[in-house]
């Protein structure tokens, strides 16, 4: 089996695993129900920095389908560092 065919089968398998993820619908425009994140609490500045770098890393990957609303929200967190709150007393 060719590498391309294997890759396409893998992509189809992944798509089937996440069938419940909602994709962006252009017909809904402003009425699209977006996935929101209002706050992420981490115990240290180090954790915040590492998460921001990880979100940016994931954002820059070429194989991410950003039409999925939740995926799109997650990969753009690096653009909103203020939603990651550092609270060393938080025991989550």
Backbone as ProteinMPNN parsed JSONL, in Angstrom:
{"seq_chain_A": "XXXXXXXXXXXXXXXXXXXXXXXXXXXXXXXXXXXXXXXXXXXXXXXXXXXXXXXXXXXXXXXXXXXXXXXXXXXXXXXXXXXXXXXXXXXX", "coords_chain_A": {"N_chain_A": [[0.854, -1.183, 0.0], [0.538, 2.208, -0.809], [2.236, 5.056, 0.604], [0.744, 7.42, 0.569], [-1.871, 6.486, 0.292], [-2.092, 5.089, 2.707], [-1.885, 7.239, 4.493], [-4.211, 8.687, 3.819], [-6.182, 6.831, 4.584], [-5.704, 6.782, 7.315], [-6.364, 9.447, 7.998], [-9.112, 9.397, 7.401], [-9.946, 7.528, 9.324], [-9.392, 8.977, 11.674], [-11.135, 11.171, 11.343], [-13.594, 9.832, 11.602], [-13.499, 9.115, 14.285], [-13.913, 11.497, 15.588], [-16.459, 12.408, 15.007], [-18.483, 13.803, 16.289], [-17.556, 16.342, 16.73], [-18.16, 19.754, 16.134], [-18.318, 21.446, 13.082], [-17.41, 24.531, 11.484], [-19.996, 26.466, 10.074], [-20.703, 28.114, 7.284], [-23.14, 29.133, 6.439], [-24.433, 29.869, 8.746], [-23.089, 32.069, 9.688], [-22.898, 34.943, 11.618], [-24.498, 33.784, 13.53], [-23.342, 31.484, 14.323], [-22.662, 29.006, 16.71], [-20.102, 29.431, 18.71], [-17.245, 27.88, 20.288], [-16.263, 28.538, 23.476], [-13.667, 29.64, 25.688], [-13.129, 30.8, 28.828], [-11.407, 31.019, 30.976], [-8.327, 29.697, 32.024], [-6.708, 28.072, 34.547], [-3.564, 27.997, 35.987], [-0.735, 26.77, 37.9], [1.671, 28.251, 37.889], [3.865, 30.788, 36.449], [5.622, 29.6, 34.73], [4.164, 27.335, 33.839], [2.109, 28.657, 32.47], [3.564, 29.964, 30.44], [4.611, 27.73, 29.071], [2.252, 26.487, 28.183], [1.243, 28.487, 26.458], [3.255, 28.498, 24.509], [2.954, 25.867, 23.597], [0.338, 25.93, 22.543], [0.767, 27.718, 20.436], [2.616, 26.253, 18.946], [1.004, 24.059, 18.181], [-0.868, 25.469, 16.689], [0.663, 26.23, 14.474], [1.09, 23.871, 13.109], [0.656, 22.049, 10.12], [-1.291, 20.171, 9.6], [-3.697, 20.508, 10.931], [-7.166, 20.653, 11.318], [-8.875, 23.383, 11.221], [-11.504, 24.012, 10.889], [-13.096, 22.731, 12.685], [-14.822, 23.808, 15.451], [-14.081, 23.726, 18.23], [-11.387, 22.965, 18.065], [-10.358, 25.144, 16.642], [-10.738, 27.171, 18.513], [-9.017, 26.292, 20.612], [-6.44, 26.301, 19.364], [-5.97, 28.967, 19.036], [-5.546, 30.134, 21.468], [-3.063, 31.064, 22.237], [-3.025, 33.639, 21.336], [-4.421, 35.025, 23.168], [-3.293, 35.557, 25.874], [-4.167, 36.522, 28.302], [-6.288, 35.015, 29.235], [-5.232, 32.9, 30.528], [-4.711, 32.282, 33.713], [-2.549, 32.751, 36.428], [-2.327, 31.11, 39.426], [-1.048, 30.249, 42.255], [-2.124, 29.117, 44.503], [-4.249, 27.612, 43.733], [-5.931, 24.55, 43.71], [-7.06, 22.874, 41.862]], "CA_chain_A": [[0.0, 0.0, 0.0], [1.36, 3.414, -0.902], [2.246, 5.947, 1.776], [-0.358, 8.378, 0.437], [-3.106, 5.763, 0.586], [-2.08, 4.853, 4.149], [-2.175, 8.516, 5.139], [-5.625, 9.0, 3.597], [-6.969, 5.934, 5.438], [-5.532, 7.265, 8.687], [-7.16, 10.67, 8.122], [-10.52, 8.995, 7.451], [-10.166, 6.916, 10.64], [-9.407, 10.06, 12.662], [-12.384, 11.903, 11.142], [-14.69, 9.034, 12.152], [-13.391, 9.136, 15.744], [-14.327, 12.794, 16.094], [-17.629, 12.764, 14.223], [-19.345, 14.702, 17.052], [-17.023, 17.707, 16.737], [-18.942, 20.636, 15.267], [-17.541, 22.226, 12.124], [-17.914, 25.857, 11.132], [-21.03, 26.467, 9.041], [-20.742, 29.454, 6.681], [-24.53, 29.584, 6.326], [-24.861, 30.444, 10.023], [-22.372, 33.353, 9.832], [-22.832, 35.485, 12.981], [-25.282, 32.951, 14.437], [-22.57, 30.268, 14.6], [-22.381, 28.814, 18.135], [-18.668, 29.218, 18.899], [-16.786, 27.232, 21.511], [-15.526, 29.565, 24.21], [-12.889, 29.368, 26.897], [-13.048, 32.076, 29.525], [-10.275, 31.063, 31.888], [-7.53, 28.511, 32.312], [-5.928, 28.373, 35.747], [-2.327, 27.221, 36.097], [-0.077, 27.068, 39.171], [2.891, 29.066, 37.829], [4.179, 31.491, 35.2], [6.254, 28.599, 33.858], [3.093, 26.566, 33.202], [1.446, 29.547, 31.516], [4.459, 30.146, 29.297], [4.689, 26.479, 28.321], [0.98, 26.307, 27.48], [1.178, 29.432, 25.339], [4.158, 27.988, 23.475], [2.355, 24.645, 23.045], [-0.78, 26.325, 21.679], [1.35, 28.313, 19.222], [3.192, 25.131, 18.204], [-0.109, 23.332, 17.557], [-1.431, 26.387, 15.682], [1.51, 26.28, 13.288], [1.119, 22.588, 12.407], [-0.057, 22.14, 8.849], [-2.313, 19.13, 9.452], [-4.796, 20.764, 11.855], [-8.398, 21.08, 10.66], [-9.403, 24.481, 12.041], [-12.942, 24.159, 10.702], [-13.718, 22.272, 13.922], [-14.899, 24.986, 16.306], [-13.28, 23.541, 19.44], [-9.982, 22.968, 17.654], [-10.024, 26.517, 16.295], [-10.629, 27.905, 19.78], [-7.807, 25.878, 21.328], [-5.177, 26.675, 18.737], [-5.783, 30.416, 19.062], [-5.373, 30.625, 22.842], [-1.789, 31.788, 22.351], [-3.287, 35.04, 21.017], [-5.163, 35.609, 24.299], [-2.616, 35.083, 27.087], [-4.855, 36.999, 29.503], [-7.242, 34.041, 29.761], [-4.505, 31.938, 31.364], [-4.484, 32.926, 35.008], [-1.61, 32.082, 37.328], [-2.784, 31.111, 40.811], [-0.256, 29.2, 42.912], [-2.928, 28.507, 45.571], [-5.33, 26.82, 43.145], [-5.697, 23.107, 43.899], [-7.833, 22.22, 40.805]], "C_chain_A": [[0.893, 1.236, 0.0], [1.234, 4.25, 0.363], [1.067, 6.921, 1.736], [-1.678, 7.701, 0.778], [-3.209, 5.47, 2.084], [-2.445, 6.124, 4.908], [-3.65, 8.869, 4.999], [-6.525, 8.108, 4.451], [-6.888, 6.373, 6.894], [-6.38, 8.516, 8.931], [-8.64, 10.327, 8.211], [-10.861, 8.353, 8.786], [-10.268, 7.983, 11.715], [-10.71, 10.844, 12.546], [-13.566, 11.15, 11.744], [-14.669, 9.037, 13.676], [-13.979, 10.412, 16.325], [-15.566, 13.318, 15.372], [-18.526, 13.767, 14.953], [-18.793, 16.122, 17.158], [-17.803, 18.546, 15.735], [-18.002, 21.426, 14.37], [-18.218, 23.564, 11.855], [-18.899, 25.747, 9.977], [-21.169, 27.888, 8.493], [-22.159, 29.999, 6.576], [-25.03, 30.239, 7.618], [-24.238, 31.812, 10.286], [-22.315, 33.791, 11.294], [-23.619, 34.664, 13.995], [-24.568, 31.65, 14.801], [-22.326, 30.141, 16.099], [-20.907, 28.457, 18.351], [-18.396, 28.487, 20.204], [-15.918, 28.245, 22.243], [-14.771, 29.023, 25.407], [-12.692, 30.707, 27.58], [-11.846, 32.168, 30.457], [-9.632, 29.689, 31.992], [-6.673, 28.892, 33.514], [-4.743, 27.418, 35.819], [-1.596, 27.633, 37.373], [1.141, 27.987, 39.097], [3.02, 29.771, 36.482], [4.821, 30.532, 34.197], [5.191, 27.8, 33.108], [2.371, 27.404, 32.15], [2.289, 29.709, 30.262], [4.512, 28.888, 28.431], [3.39, 26.202, 27.563], [0.867, 27.233, 26.285], [2.067, 28.973, 24.188], [3.574, 26.736, 22.803], [1.184, 24.979, 22.124], [-0.271, 26.928, 20.373], [1.94, 27.219, 18.325], [2.092, 24.367, 17.455], [-0.733, 24.177, 16.449], [-0.65, 26.318, 14.377], [1.642, 24.941, 12.554], [0.25, 22.681, 11.165], [-1.254, 21.188, 8.763], [-3.506, 19.316, 10.392], [-6.012, 21.265, 11.075], [-9.082, 22.119, 11.544], [-10.873, 24.78, 11.769], [-13.72, 23.619, 11.901], [-13.67, 23.415, 14.926], [-14.035, 24.864, 17.558], [-11.788, 23.566, 19.153], [-9.538, 24.393, 17.364], [-9.851, 27.362, 17.56], [-9.326, 27.575, 20.485], [-6.525, 26.395, 20.681], [-4.931, 28.174, 18.737], [-5.635, 30.984, 20.467], [-4.074, 31.407, 22.99], [-1.964, 33.275, 22.054], [-4.012, 35.768, 22.152], [-4.532, 35.176, 25.619], [-3.323, 35.498, 28.379], [-5.869, 35.995, 30.039], [-6.561, 32.94, 30.574], [-4.079, 32.666, 32.634], [-3.527, 32.095, 35.854], [-2.126, 32.248, 38.749], [-2.102, 29.948, 41.527], [-1.024, 28.516, 44.036], [-4.018, 27.595, 45.037], [-4.99, 25.342, 43.23], [-6.52, 22.26, 42.941], [-8.227, 20.868, 41.088]], "O_chain_A": [[1.886, 1.296, 0.726], [0.247, 4.157, 1.093], [0.465, 7.207, 2.771], [-2.511, 8.278, 1.476], [-4.287, 5.588, 2.667], [-3.227, 6.082, 5.858], [-4.273, 9.306, 5.967], [-7.528, 8.58, 4.987], [-7.883, 6.339, 7.617], [-7.042, 8.624, 9.963], [-9.356, 10.914, 9.023], [-11.937, 8.594, 9.332], [-11.14, 7.906, 12.58], [-11.329, 11.152, 13.565], [-14.45, 11.768, 12.337], [-15.728, 8.966, 14.3], [-14.491, 10.402, 17.444], [-15.704, 14.522, 15.154], [-19.261, 14.51, 14.303], [-19.493, 17.018, 17.629], [-18.075, 18.1, 14.62], [-17.016, 22.0, 14.833], [-19.435, 23.703, 11.983], [-18.658, 25.017, 9.015], [-21.699, 28.765, 9.174], [-22.355, 31.214, 6.62], [-25.942, 31.065, 7.586], [-24.799, 32.62, 11.025], [-21.745, 33.085, 12.126], [-23.428, 34.829, 15.2], [-25.126, 30.81, 15.508], [-21.827, 31.085, 16.712], [-20.518, 27.301, 18.188], [-19.228, 28.482, 21.111], [-14.945, 28.75, 21.685], [-15.197, 28.063, 26.049], [-12.154, 31.641, 26.986], [-11.325, 33.257, 30.702], [-10.311, 28.663, 32.039], [-5.993, 29.917, 33.497], [-4.896, 26.2, 35.725], [-1.815, 28.734, 37.878], [1.608, 28.462, 40.133], [2.371, 29.398, 35.504], [4.601, 30.629, 32.989], [5.293, 27.606, 31.897], [2.059, 26.913, 31.065], [1.779, 29.601, 29.147], [4.464, 28.971, 27.204], [3.426, 25.732, 26.426], [0.439, 26.81, 25.211], [1.673, 29.052, 23.025], [3.688, 26.568, 21.589], [1.046, 24.389, 21.052], [-0.835, 26.663, 19.311], [1.784, 27.253, 17.105], [2.222, 24.067, 16.268], [-1.087, 23.655, 15.391], [-1.238, 26.345, 13.296], [2.247, 24.887, 11.484], [-0.791, 23.337, 11.183], [-2.139, 21.388, 7.93], [-4.253, 18.365, 10.625], [-5.902, 22.189, 10.269], [-9.78, 21.774, 12.497], [-11.431, 25.706, 12.357], [-14.871, 23.999, 12.116], [-12.594, 23.937, 15.221], [-13.328, 25.808, 17.91], [-11.014, 24.132, 19.926], [-8.461, 24.807, 17.792], [-8.925, 28.169, 17.656], [-8.605, 28.477, 20.911], [-5.627, 26.873, 21.374], [-3.814, 28.619, 18.471], [-5.604, 32.203, 20.636], [-4.005, 32.329, 23.802], [-1.14, 34.088, 22.474], [-4.192, 36.985, 22.1], [-5.181, 34.49, 26.409], [-3.104, 34.894, 29.429], [-6.279, 36.107, 31.195], [-7.231, 32.143, 31.23], [-3.21, 33.537, 32.619], [-3.685, 30.88, 35.976], [-2.336, 33.364, 39.223], [-2.533, 28.801, 41.413], [-0.624, 27.441, 44.484], [-4.651, 26.875, 45.81], [-3.89, 24.929, 42.864], [-6.676, 21.059, 43.161], [-8.88, 20.23, 40.263]]}, "name": "protein", "num_of_chains": 1, "seq": "XXXXXXXXXXXXXXXXXXXXXXXXXXXXXXXXXXXXXXXXXXXXXXXXXXXXXXXXXXXXXXXXXXXXXXXXXXXXXXXXXXXXXXXXXXXX"}
